Amino acid sequence: MDVSTLLNSTVAIVVTLGVLIAFHEFGHFLVAKLLGMGVKTFSVGFGPKLLGFRYGRTAYKLALIPLGGYVALVGEDDRGELVEGFTEREHFHSRPPWQRLLVVFGGPFFNYLLALLLFWGLFFMLGEMRLLPVFKNVRPDTPAAAAGFAPGDRVLAIDGESITYWKDMERRIQASQGQPLRFTVDRTAGETELTVQPQPVMDLDVLGEQKQYWRIGVESDPEQFTPVSLGLVEAAVSSWKRCWFIVENSVRGIGLLIQGRVPFNQVSGPIGIAQMVHETAKVGAVAVVSFMCFFSINLAIFNLLPIPVLDGGHILFFLVEWVRGKPVNPRLQEWTTKFGLGLLLTIMVLALYNDITRKGTPLDVAQQEMEARLNATRNSTNSALQVGGNATP
């Protein structure tokens, strides 16, 4: 690895972590300020202060270790005594539970908002690269081969419905549930009609789980695509769909992990994450921003898990207090918080162990994982920002 590549990767890692952490903490900070709560400190990073200033009654600082951050709210830890320079109304624990809940929820929400805004910007500036319904290959002994399809065929319509892009064809094949489909295709000799019956095929989805798909046995041509410009509204819709796709698969992945259907050695720790950022940095800025969006959403979901010490654990306590009309027993909070901290440390140690013990060199493993993620996402969504590989309906 040359010095330039190492420098670019280091910058990408620091910027990615810094932006995600800053935005997360800014969510807590902004909601607290909007509700009139006092904020003593807003910090991006831990450890010794690198830069800092004071504005009003709040100290702002950038710390040395970019692996976290915090917002120190007035009265957050001390429920009894008033903090000098702040009124009782500005104290965190003097507020009703629903307001405290909103402050805690602000961090994960802003992580999701960041991904939504970044994807929106990417779609608006770059548009979508949409794969055309042109066959590069027809697999032997498949319904497509039996029906007479040939490489180079371009699908014009299915059962009279116009087909413009590859994803339109995929949608119709999946919706057929195995019923025969009448294809209108364009080939060198002119237009022709062919009838094919999709067959069920078990294949791995984006999470590596077996799932049934309807296939006819053709492969797309990764060089046959067209750029499509998107307006602000269209880009916003595409951004929302992309973010929701990540949410659905991330939540499903956590569920499969808990059920034991996805092995824990699939979980990456800080080394694995840094390596994936390194790999995306070699691809370019768009890849880094796309990965930042993916990681930001996963950070939001992880923080919302109902584990004490995480945002989700605090939200759970505030919900119980809101319903019961009185706080959760302090001793119960203390013990569950210790349990949550132990669980979190265990997860972190196991994830770090996974990073260290994976087969192959760290960068080879990271590159394979990154390519698998990109290909899975591409095949599942006909990704707008990434085109390539072979889709196989």
Disulfide bonds with the S-S distance in Angstrom:
none
